[in-house]
């Protein structure tokens, strides 16, 4: 399934995967309560703002 079609649950699952895959600090999923289309619209700066410690 392409990310543009992801649900909020899919985004949360991807965040958990990214934490493990890249040894990231835990990402607060409530800062990413969005579907895949919204996630794809985030810039690198937007992502860092929402999760500055990751």
PDBQT receptor file of N, H, CA, C and O in Angstrom, charges set to zero:
ATOM      1  N   UNK A   1       0.849  -1.187   0.000  1.00  0.00    +0.000 N 
ATOM      2  CA  UNK A   1       0.000   0.000   0.000  1.00  0.00    +0.000 C 
ATOM      3  C   UNK A   1       0.887   1.241   0.000  1.00  0.00    +0.000 C 
ATOM      4  O   UNK A   1       1.782   1.366   0.836  1.00  0.00    +0.000 OA
ATOM      5  N   UNK A   2       0.650   2.130  -0.907  1.00  0.00    +0.000 N 
ATOM      6  H   UNK A   2      -0.077   2.029  -1.586  1.00  0.00    +0.000 HD
ATOM      7  CA  UNK A   2       1.439   3.355  -1.002  1.00  0.00    +0.000 C 
ATOM      8  C   UNK A   2       1.108   4.285   0.160  1.00  0.00    +0.000 C 
ATOM      9  O   UNK A   2      -0.045   4.359   0.584  1.00  0.00    +0.000 OA
ATOM     10  N   UNK A   3       2.118   5.000   0.681  1.00  0.00    +0.000 N 
ATOM     11  H   UNK A   3       3.055   4.939   0.337  1.00  0.00    +0.000 HD
ATOM     12  CA  UNK A   3       1.896   5.876   1.838  1.00  0.00    +0.000 C 
ATOM     13  C   UNK A   3       0.768   6.893   1.659  1.00  0.00    +0.000 C 
ATOM     14  O   UNK A   3       0.130   7.275   2.639  1.00  0.00    +0.000 OA
ATOM     15  N   UNK A   4       0.517   7.326   0.458  1.00  0.00    +0.000 N 
ATOM     16  H   UNK A   4       1.035   7.015  -0.339  1.00  0.00    +0.000 HD
ATOM     17  CA  UNK A   4      -0.547   8.309   0.243  1.00  0.00    +0.000 C 
ATOM     18  C   UNK A   4      -1.909   7.766   0.684  1.00  0.00    +0.000 C 
ATOM     19  O   UNK A   4      -2.818   8.543   0.975  1.00  0.00    +0.000 OA
ATOM     20  N   UNK A   5      -2.054   6.453   0.737  1.00  0.00    +0.000 N 
ATOM     21  H   UNK A   5      -1.315   5.822   0.501  1.00  0.00    +0.000 HD
ATOM     22  CA  UNK A   5      -3.314   5.816   1.118  1.00  0.00    +0.000 C 
ATOM     23  C   UNK A   5      -3.334   5.328   2.567  1.00  0.00    +0.000 C 
ATOM     24  O   UNK A   5      -4.312   4.718   2.999  1.00  0.00    +0.000 OA
ATOM     25  N   UNK A   6      -2.265   5.591   3.318  1.00  0.00    +0.000 N 
ATOM     26  H   UNK A   6      -1.471   6.086   2.967  1.00  0.00    +0.000 HD
ATOM     27  CA  UNK A   6      -2.196   5.125   4.700  1.00  0.00    +0.000 C 
ATOM     28  C   UNK A   6      -3.231   5.799   5.585  1.00  0.00    +0.000 C 
ATOM     29  O   UNK A   6      -3.564   6.970   5.402  1.00  0.00    +0.000 OA
ATOM     30  N   UNK A   7      -3.729   5.041   6.540  1.00  0.00    +0.000 N 
ATOM     31  H   UNK A   7      -3.459   4.090   6.689  1.00  0.00    +0.000 HD
ATOM     32  CA  UNK A   7      -4.615   5.570   7.581  1.00  0.00    +0.000 C 
ATOM     33  C   UNK A   7      -3.751   6.110   8.720  1.00  0.00    +0.000 C 
ATOM     34  O   UNK A   7      -2.525   6.005   8.687  1.00  0.00    +0.000 OA
ATOM     35  N   UNK A   8      -4.405   6.686   9.723  1.00  0.00    +0.000 N 
ATOM     36  H   UNK A   8      -5.401   6.771   9.750  1.00  0.00    +0.000 HD
ATOM     37  CA  UNK A   8      -3.666   7.144  10.914  1.00  0.00    +0.000 C 
ATOM     38  C   UNK A   8      -2.953   5.977  11.589  1.00  0.00    +0.000 C 
ATOM     39  O   UNK A   8      -1.827   6.117  12.066  1.00  0.00    +0.000 OA
ATOM     40  N   UNK A   9      -3.614   4.835  11.623  1.00  0.00    +0.000 N 
ATOM     41  H   UNK A   9      -4.529   4.722  11.235  1.00  0.00    +0.000 HD
ATOM     42  CA  UNK A   9      -2.999   3.648  12.228  1.00  0.00    +0.000 C 
ATOM     43  C   UNK A   9      -1.766   3.200  11.448  1.00  0.00    +0.000 C 
ATOM     44  O   UNK A   9      -0.769   2.787  12.039  1.00  0.00    +0.000 OA
ATOM     45  N   UNK A  10      -1.837   3.282  10.135  1.00  0.00    +0.000 N 
ATOM     46  H   UNK A  10      -2.647   3.617   9.655  1.00  0.00    +0.000 HD
ATOM     47  CA  UNK A  10      -0.680   2.923   9.307  1.00  0.00    +0.000 C 
ATOM     48  C   UNK A  10       0.497   3.855   9.585  1.00  0.00    +0.000 C 
ATOM     49  O   UNK A  10       1.639   3.404   9.669  1.00  0.00    +0.000 OA
ATOM     50  N   UNK A  11       0.223   5.146   9.727  1.00  0.00    +0.000 N 
ATOM     51  H   UNK A  11      -0.705   5.512   9.659  1.00  0.00    +0.000 HD
ATOM     52  CA  UNK A  11       1.277   6.119  10.028  1.00  0.00    +0.000 C 
ATOM     53  C   UNK A  11       1.904   5.796  11.378  1.00  0.00    +0.000 C 
ATOM     54  O   UNK A  11       3.127   5.813  11.511  1.00  0.00    +0.000 OA
ATOM     55  N   UNK A  12       1.083   5.501  12.376  1.00  0.00    +0.000 N 
ATOM     56  H   UNK A  12       0.089   5.487  12.268  1.00  0.00    +0.000 HD
ATOM     57  CA  UNK A  12       1.597   5.155  13.704  1.00  0.00    +0.000 C 
ATOM     58  C   UNK A  12       2.466   3.899  13.631  1.00  0.00    +0.000 C 
ATOM     59  O   UNK A  12       3.512   3.832  14.277  1.00  0.00    +0.000 OA
ATOM     60  N   UNK A  13       2.046   2.920  12.861  1.00  0.00    +0.000 N 
ATOM     61  H   UNK A  13       1.197   2.974  12.337  1.00  0.00    +0.000 HD
ATOM     62  CA  UNK A  13       2.820   1.688  12.706  1.00  0.00    +0.000 C 
ATOM     63  C   UNK A  13       4.155   1.990  12.020  1.00  0.00    +0.000 C 
ATOM     64  O   UNK A  13       5.182   1.437  12.411  1.00  0.00    +0.000 OA
ATOM     65  N   UNK A  14       4.157   2.845  11.020  1.00  0.00    +0.000 N 
ATOM     66  H   UNK A  14       3.322   3.294  10.702  1.00  0.00    +0.000 HD
ATOM     67  CA  UNK A  14       5.392   3.224  10.334  1.00  0.00    +0.000 C 
ATOM     68  C   UNK A  14       6.345   3.947  11.280  1.00  0.00    +0.000 C 
ATOM     69  O   UNK A  14       7.555   3.721  11.239  1.00  0.00    +0.000 OA
ATOM     70  N   UNK A  15       5.804   4.815  12.133  1.00  0.00    +0.000 N 
ATOM     71  H   UNK A  15       4.821   4.998  12.167  1.00  0.00    +0.000 HD
ATOM     72  CA  UNK A  15       6.649   5.514  13.108  1.00  0.00    +0.000 C 
ATOM     73  C   UNK A  15       7.333   4.522  14.041  1.00  0.00    +0.000 C 
ATOM     74  O   UNK A  15       8.520   4.666  14.332  1.00  0.00    +0.000 OA
ATOM     75  N   UNK A  16       6.590   3.509  14.517  1.00  0.00    +0.000 N 
ATOM     76  H   UNK A  16       5.625   3.392  14.281  1.00  0.00    +0.000 HD
ATOM     77  CA  UNK A  16       7.183   2.487  15.391  1.00  0.00    +0.000 C 
ATOM     78  C   UNK A  16       8.282   1.729  14.648  1.00  0.00    +0.000 C 
ATOM     79  O   UNK A  16       9.339   1.445  15.212  1.00  0.00    +0.000 OA
ATOM     80  N   UNK A  17       8.026   1.403  13.375  1.00  0.00    +0.000 N 
ATOM     81  H   UNK A  17       7.168   1.633  12.916  1.00  0.00    +0.000 HD
ATOM     82  CA  UNK A  17       9.027   0.708  12.568  1.00  0.00    +0.000 C 
ATOM     83  C   UNK A  17      10.280   1.567  12.416  1.00  0.00    +0.000 C 
ATOM     84  O   UNK A  17      11.394   1.071  12.581  1.00  0.00    +0.000 OA
ATOM     85  N   UNK A  18      10.105   2.854  12.103  1.00  0.00    +0.000 N 
ATOM     86  H   UNK A  18       9.200   3.257  11.969  1.00  0.00    +0.000 HD
ATOM     87  CA  UNK A  18      11.246   3.752  11.902  1.00  0.00    +0.000 C 
ATOM     88  C   UNK A  18      12.083   3.883  13.173  1.00  0.00    +0.000 C 
ATOM     89  O   UNK A  18      13.311   3.952  13.106  1.00  0.00    +0.000 OA
ATOM     90  N   UNK A  19      11.423   3.916  14.324  1.00  0.00    +0.000 N 
ATOM     91  H   UNK A  19      10.426   3.860  14.379  1.00  0.00    +0.000 HD
ATOM     92  CA  UNK A  19      12.146   3.973  15.602  1.00  0.00    +0.000 C 
ATOM     93  C   UNK A  19      13.100   2.788  15.733  1.00  0.00    +0.000 C 
ATOM     94  O   UNK A  19      14.266   2.946  16.095  1.00  0.00    +0.000 OA
ATOM     95  N   UNK A  20      12.585   1.611  15.435  1.00  0.00    +0.000 N 
ATOM     96  H   UNK A  20      11.638   1.482  15.142  1.00  0.00    +0.000 HD
ATOM     97  CA  UNK A  20      13.401   0.399  15.569  1.00  0.00    +0.000 C 
ATOM     98  C   UNK A  20      14.461   0.310  14.476  1.00  0.00    +0.000 C 
ATOM     99  O   UNK A  20      15.620   0.003  14.754  1.00  0.00    +0.000 OA
ATOM    100  N   UNK A  21      14.070   0.574  13.258  1.00  0.00    +0.000 N 
ATOM    101  H   UNK A  21      13.128   0.823  13.033  1.00  0.00    +0.000 HD
ATOM    102  CA  UNK A  21      14.971   0.436  12.111  1.00  0.00    +0.000 C 
ATOM    103  C   UNK A  21      16.164   1.384  12.191  1.00  0.00    +0.000 C 
ATOM    104  O   UNK A  21      17.280   1.015  11.827  1.00  0.00    +0.000 OA
ATOM    105  N   UNK A  22      15.928   2.602  12.667  1.00  0.00    +0.000 N 
ATOM    106  H   UNK A  22      15.021   2.902  12.963  1.00  0.00    +0.000 HD
ATOM    107  CA  UNK A  22      16.973   3.625  12.678  1.00  0.00    +0.000 C 
ATOM    108  C   UNK A  22      17.439   3.997  14.083  1.00  0.00    +0.000 C 
ATOM    109  O   UNK A  22      18.119   5.005  14.275  1.00  0.00    +0.000 OA
ATOM    110  N   UNK A  23      17.068   3.179  15.058  1.00  0.00    +0.000 N 
ATOM    111  H   UNK A  23      16.515   2.360  14.903  1.00  0.00    +0.000 HD
ATOM    112  CA  UNK A  23      17.458   3.406  16.464  1.00  0.00    +0.000 C 
ATOM    113  C   UNK A  23      17.146   4.830  16.918  1.00  0.00    +0.000 C 
ATOM    114  O   UNK A  23      17.982   5.506  17.517  1.00  0.00    +0.000 OA
ATOM    115  N   UNK A  24      15.922   5.268  16.619  1.00  0.00    +0.000 N 
ATOM    116  H   UNK A  24      15.242   4.718  16.132  1.00  0.00    +0.000 HD
ATOM    117  CA  UNK A  24      15.485   6.609  17.001  1.00  0.00    +0.000 C 
ATOM    118  C   UNK A  24      14.949   6.603  18.421  1.00  0.00    +0.000 C 
ATOM    119  O   UNK A  24      14.502   5.574  18.930  1.00  0.00    +0.000 OA
ATOM    120  N   UNK A  25      14.999   7.742  19.038  1.00  0.00    +0.000 N 
ATOM    121  H   UNK A  25      15.361   8.577  18.625  1.00  0.00    +0.000 HD
ATOM    122  CA  UNK A  25      14.323   7.894  20.326  1.00  0.00    +0.000 C 
ATOM    123  C   UNK A  25      12.828   7.774  20.063  1.00  0.00    +0.000 C 
ATOM    124  O   UNK A  25      12.368   8.054  18.956  1.00  0.00    +0.000 OA
ATOM    125  N   UNK A  26      12.067   7.361  21.072  1.00  0.00    +0.000 N 
ATOM    126  H   UNK A  26      12.441   7.134  21.971  1.00  0.00    +0.000 HD
ATOM    127  CA  UNK A  26      10.618   7.217  20.862  1.00  0.00    +0.000 C 
ATOM    128  C   UNK A  26       9.978   8.505  20.333  1.00  0.00    +0.000 C 
ATOM    129  O   UNK A  26      10.253   9.607  20.805  1.00  0.00    +0.000 OA
ATOM    130  N   UNK A  27       9.131   8.320  19.354  1.00  0.00    +0.000 N 
ATOM    131  H   UNK A  27       8.907   7.424  18.970  1.00  0.00    +0.000 HD
ATOM    132  CA  UNK A  27       8.415   9.430  18.731  1.00  0.00    +0.000 C 
ATOM    133  C   UNK A  27       7.014   9.460  19.315  1.00  0.00    +0.000 C 
ATOM    134  O   UNK A  27       6.320   8.443  19.314  1.00  0.00    +0.000 OA
ATOM    135  N   UNK A  28       6.596  10.602  19.809  1.00  0.00    +0.000 N 
ATOM    136  H   UNK A  28       7.160  11.427  19.810  1.00  0.00    +0.000 HD
ATOM    137  CA  UNK A  28       5.241  10.726  20.353  1.00  0.00    +0.000 C 
ATOM    138  C   UNK A  28       4.247  10.685  19.199  1.00  0.00    +0.000 C 
ATOM    139  O   UNK A  28       4.185  11.601  18.378  1.00  0.00    +0.000 OA
ATOM    140  N   UNK A  29       3.482   9.620  19.153  1.00  0.00    +0.000 N 
ATOM    141  H   UNK A  29       3.532   8.876  19.820  1.00  0.00    +0.000 HD
ATOM    142  CA  UNK A  29       2.569   9.436  18.024  1.00  0.00    +0.000 C 
ATOM    143  C   UNK A  29       1.472  10.487  17.980  1.00  0.00    +0.000 C 
ATOM    144  O   UNK A  29       0.908  10.740  16.915  1.00  0.00    +0.000 OA
ATOM    145  N   UNK A  30       1.154  11.110  19.123  1.00  0.00    +0.000 N 
ATOM    146  H   UNK A  30       1.612  10.905  19.988  1.00  0.00    +0.000 HD
ATOM    147  CA  UNK A  30       0.096  12.130  19.088  1.00  0.00    +0.000 C 
ATOM    148  C   UNK A  30       0.523  13.365  18.298  1.00  0.00    +0.000 C 
ATOM    149  O   UNK A  30      -0.324  14.167  17.904  1.00  0.00    +0.000 OA
ATOM    150  N   UNK A  31       1.827  13.526  18.061  1.00  0.00    +0.000 N 
ATOM    151  H   UNK A  31       2.515  12.874  18.381  1.00  0.00    +0.000 HD
ATOM    152  CA  UNK A  31       2.274  14.656  17.240  1.00  0.00    +0.000 C 
ATOM    153  C   UNK A  31       2.172  14.341  15.755  1.00  0.00    +0.000 C 
ATOM    154  O   UNK A  31       2.390  15.212  14.912  1.00  0.00    +0.000 OA
ATOM    155  N   UNK A  32       1.840  13.095  15.440  1.00  0.00    +0.000 N 
ATOM    156  H   UNK A  32       1.663  12.388  16.124  1.00  0.00    +0.000 HD
ATOM    157  CA  UNK A  32       1.695  12.675  14.045  1.00  0.00    +0.000 C 
ATOM    158  C   UNK A  32       0.333  12.032  13.817  1.00  0.00    +0.000 C 
ATOM    159  O   UNK A  32       0.227  11.048  13.084  1.00  0.00    +0.000 OA
ATOM    160  N   UNK A  33      -0.700  12.574  14.432  1.00  0.00    +0.000 N 
ATOM    161  H   UNK A  33      -0.614  13.373  15.028  1.00  0.00    +0.000 HD
ATOM    162  CA  UNK A  33      -2.049  12.048  14.229  1.00  0.00    +0.000 C 
ATOM    163  C   UNK A  33      -2.555  12.544  12.881  1.00  0.00    +0.000 C 
ATOM    164  O   UNK A  33      -3.268  13.544  12.788  1.00  0.00    +0.000 OA
ATOM    165  N   UNK A  34      -2.167  11.817  11.843  1.00  0.00    +0.000 N 
ATOM    166  H   UNK A  34      -1.588  11.005  11.918  1.00  0.00    +0.000 HD
ATOM    167  CA  UNK A  34      -2.507  12.216  10.479  1.00  0.00    +0.000 C 
ATOM    168  C   UNK A  34      -2.483  10.981   9.589  1.00  0.00    +0.000 C 
ATOM    169  O   UNK A  34      -1.917   9.947   9.944  1.00  0.00    +0.000 OA
ATOM    170  N   UNK A  35      -3.096  11.111   8.452  1.00  0.00    +0.000 N 
ATOM    171  H   UNK A  35      -3.556  11.951   8.164  1.00  0.00    +0.000 HD
ATOM    172  CA  UNK A  35      -3.060  10.015   7.494  1.00  0.00    +0.000 C 
ATOM    173  C   UNK A  35      -1.796  10.138   6.631  1.00  0.00    +0.000 C 
ATOM    174  O   UNK A  35      -1.012  11.074   6.787  1.00  0.00    +0.000 OA
ATOM    175  N   UNK A  36      -1.620   9.196   5.739  1.00  0.00    +0.000 N 
ATOM    176  H   UNK A  36      -2.257   8.436   5.612  1.00  0.00    +0.000 HD
ATOM    177  CA  UNK A  36      -0.426   9.175   4.908  1.00  0.00    +0.000 C 
ATOM    178  C   UNK A  36      -0.294  10.375   3.994  1.00  0.00    +0.000 C 
ATOM    179  O   UNK A  36       0.810  10.873   3.777  1.00  0.00    +0.000 OA
ATOM    180  N   UNK A  37      -1.405  10.842   3.460  1.00  0.00    +0.000 N 
ATOM    181  H   UNK A  37      -2.302  10.437   3.637  1.00  0.00    +0.000 HD
ATOM    182  CA  UNK A  37      -1.352  12.000   2.565  1.00  0.00    +0.000 C 
ATOM    183  C   UNK A  37      -0.799  13.214   3.307  1.00  0.00    +0.000 C 
ATOM    184  O   UNK A  37       0.037  13.941   2.771  1.00  0.00    +0.000 OA
ATOM    185  N   UNK A  38      -1.259  13.433   4.531  1.00  0.00    +0.000 N 
ATOM    186  H   UNK A  38      -1.938  12.842   4.966  1.00  0.00    +0.000 HD
ATOM    187  CA  UNK A  38      -0.767  14.557   5.336  1.00  0.00    +0.000 C 
ATOM    188  C   UNK A  38       0.704  14.359   5.701  1.00  0.00    +0.000 C 
ATOM    189  O   UNK A  38       1.481  15.313   5.705  1.00  0.00    +0.000 OA
ATOM    190  N   UNK A  39       1.081  13.114   6.008  1.00  0.00    +0.000 N 
ATOM    191  H   UNK A  39       0.449  12.339   6.004  1.00  0.00    +0.000 HD
ATOM    192  CA  UNK A  39       2.477  12.827   6.336  1.00  0.00    +0.000 C 
ATOM    193  C   UNK A  39       3.392  13.186   5.170  1.00  0.00    +0.000 C 
ATOM    194  O   UNK A  39       4.464  13.758   5.367  1.00  0.00    +0.000 OA
ATOM    195  N   UNK A  40       2.968  12.851   3.966  1.00  0.00    +0.000 N 
ATOM    196  H   UNK A  40       2.097  12.386   3.806  1.00  0.00    +0.000 HD
ATOM    197  CA  UNK A  40       3.781  13.135   2.784  1.00  0.00    +0.000 C 
ATOM    198  C   UNK A  40       3.934  14.628   2.514  1.00  0.00    +0.000 C 
ATOM    199  O   UNK A  40       4.877  15.039   1.839  1.00  0.00    +0.000 OA
ATOM    200  N   UNK A  41       3.027  15.432   3.028  1.00  0.00    +0.000 N 
ATOM    201  H   UNK A  41       2.261  15.098   3.577  1.00  0.00    +0.000 HD
ATOM    202  CA  UNK A  41       3.106  16.884   2.829  1.00  0.00    +0.000 C 
ATOM    203  C   UNK A  41       4.072  17.561   3.800  1.00  0.00    +0.000 C 
ATOM    204  O   UNK A  41       4.417  18.728   3.617  1.00  0.00    +0.000 OA
ATOM    205  N   UNK A  42       4.510  16.831   4.836  1.00  0.00    +0.000 N 
ATOM    206  H   UNK A  42       4.230  15.882   4.984  1.00  0.00    +0.000 HD
ATOM    207  CA  UNK A  42       5.437  17.413   5.801  1.00  0.00    +0.000 C 
ATOM    208  C   UNK A  42       6.810  17.617   5.169  1.00  0.00    +0.000 C 
ATOM    209  O   UNK A  42       7.292  16.773   4.413  1.00  0.00    +0.000 OA
ATOM    210  N   UNK A  43       7.421  18.736   5.488  1.00  0.00    +0.000 N 
ATOM    211  H   UNK A  43       7.030  19.421   6.103  1.00  0.00    +0.000 HD
ATOM    212  CA  UNK A  43       8.806  18.958   5.085  1.00  0.00    +0.000 C 
ATOM    213  C   UNK A  43       9.717  18.340   6.139  1.00  0.00    +0.000 C 
ATOM    214  O   UNK A  43       9.255  17.918   7.200  1.00  0.00    +0.000 OA
ATOM    215  N   UNK A  44      10.986  18.292   5.847  1.00  0.00    +0.000 N 
ATOM    216  H   UNK A  44      11.361  18.635   4.986  1.00  0.00    +0.000 HD
ATOM    217  CA  UNK A  44      11.961  17.801   6.825  1.00  0.00    +0.000 C 
ATOM    218  C   UNK A  44      11.901  18.652   8.090  1.00  0.00    +0.000 C 
ATOM    219  O   UNK A  44      11.989  18.129   9.201  1.00  0.00    +0.000 OA
ATOM    220  N   UNK A  45      11.753  19.954   7.917  1.00  0.00    +0.000 N 
ATOM    221  H   UNK A  45      11.682  20.378   7.015  1.00  0.00    +0.000 HD
ATOM    222  CA  UNK A  45      11.663  20.867   9.050  1.00  0.00    +0.000 C 
ATOM    223  C   UNK A  45      10.399  20.613   9.864  1.00  0.00    +0.000 C 
ATOM    224  O   UNK A  45      10.433  20.660  11.094  1.00  0.00    +0.000 OA
ATOM    225  N   UNK A  46       9.283  20.344   9.186  1.00  0.00    +0.000 N 
ATOM    226  H   UNK A  46       9.256  20.305   8.187  1.00  0.00    +0.000 HD
ATOM    227  CA  UNK A  46       8.030  20.018   9.878  1.00  0.00    +0.000 C 
ATOM    228  C   UNK A  46       8.206  18.764  10.742  1.00  0.00    +0.000 C 
ATOM    229  O   UNK A  46       7.763  18.717  11.890  1.00  0.00    +0.000 OA
ATOM    230  N   UNK A  47       8.860  17.752  10.167  1.00  0.00    +0.000 N 
ATOM    231  H   UNK A  47       9.220  17.790   9.234  1.00  0.00    +0.000 HD
ATOM    232  CA  UNK A  47       9.063  16.502  10.894  1.00  0.00    +0.000 C 
ATOM    233  C   UNK A  47       9.930  16.741  12.121  1.00  0.00    +0.000 C 
ATOM    234  O   UNK A  47       9.625  16.250  13.208  1.00  0.00    +0.000 OA
ATOM    235  N   UNK A  48      10.997  17.489  11.949  1.00  0.00    +0.000 N 
ATOM    236  H   UNK A  48      11.244  17.888  11.067  1.00  0.00    +0.000 HD
ATOM    237  CA  UNK A  48      11.900  17.778  13.075  1.00  0.00    +0.000 C 
ATOM    238  C   UNK A  48      11.209  18.608  14.151  1.00  0.00    +0.000 C 
ATOM    239  O   UNK A  48      11.464  18.414  15.340  1.00  0.00    +0.000 OA
ATOM    240  N   UNK A  49      10.346  19.523  13.750  1.00  0.00    +0.000 N 
ATOM    241  H   UNK A  49      10.140  19.681  12.785  1.00  0.00    +0.000 HD
ATOM    242  CA  UNK A  49       9.610  20.334  14.718  1.00  0.00    +0.000 C 
ATOM    243  C   UNK A  49       8.704  19.449  15.568  1.00  0.00    +0.000 C 
ATOM    244  O   UNK A  49       8.585  19.647  16.777  1.00  0.00    +0.000 OA
ATOM    245  N   UNK A  50       8.072  18.479  14.929  1.00  0.00    +0.000 N 
ATOM    246  H   UNK A  50       8.168  18.318  13.947  1.00  0.00    +0.000 HD
ATOM    247  CA  UNK A  50       7.149  17.591  15.640  1.00  0.00    +0.000 C 
ATOM    248  C   UNK A  50       7.876  16.562  16.498  1.00  0.00    +0.000 C 
ATOM    249  O   UNK A  50       7.324  16.066  17.479  1.00  0.00    +0.000 OA
ATOM    250  N   UNK A  51       9.097  16.247  16.133  1.00  0.00    +0.000 N 
ATOM    251  H   UNK A  51       9.545  16.651  15.336  1.00  0.00    +0.000 HD
ATOM    252  CA  UNK A  51       9.867  15.250  16.879  1.00  0.00    +0.000 C 
ATOM    253  C   UNK A  51      11.332  15.679  16.966  1.00  0.00    +0.000 C 
ATOM    254  O   UNK A  51      12.193  15.081  16.321  1.00  0.00    +0.000 OA
ATOM    255  N   UNK A  52      11.611  16.697  17.749  1.00  0.00    +0.000 N 
ATOM    256  H   UNK A  52      10.912  17.183  18.272  1.00  0.00    +0.000 HD
ATOM    257  CA  UNK A  52      12.965  17.271  17.778  1.00  0.00    +0.000 C 
ATOM    258  C   UNK A  52      14.048  16.341  18.322  1.00  0.00    +0.000 C 
ATOM    259  O   UNK A  52      15.229  16.561  18.052  1.00  0.00    +0.000 OA
ATOM    260  N   UNK A  53      13.680  15.317  19.073  1.00  0.00    +0.000 N 
ATOM    261  H   UNK A  53      12.721  15.139  19.292  1.00  0.00    +0.000 HD
ATOM    262  CA  UNK A  53      14.688  14.444  19.678  1.00  0.00    +0.000 C 
ATOM    263  C   UNK A  53      14.960  13.185  18.868  1.00  0.00    +0.000 C 
ATOM    264  O   UNK A  53      15.758  12.344  19.280  1.00  0.00    +0.000 OA
ATOM    265  N   UNK A  54      14.310  13.049  17.730  1.00  0.00    +0.000 N 
ATOM    266  H   UNK A  54      13.662  13.733  17.395  1.00  0.00    +0.000 HD
ATOM    267  CA  UNK A  54      14.473  11.814  16.950  1.00  0.00    +0.000 C 
ATOM    268  C   UNK A  54      15.364  11.972  15.770  1.00  0.00    +0.000 C 
ATOM    269  O   UNK A  54      15.585  11.013  15.031  1.00  0.00    +0.000 OA
TER     270      UNK A  54
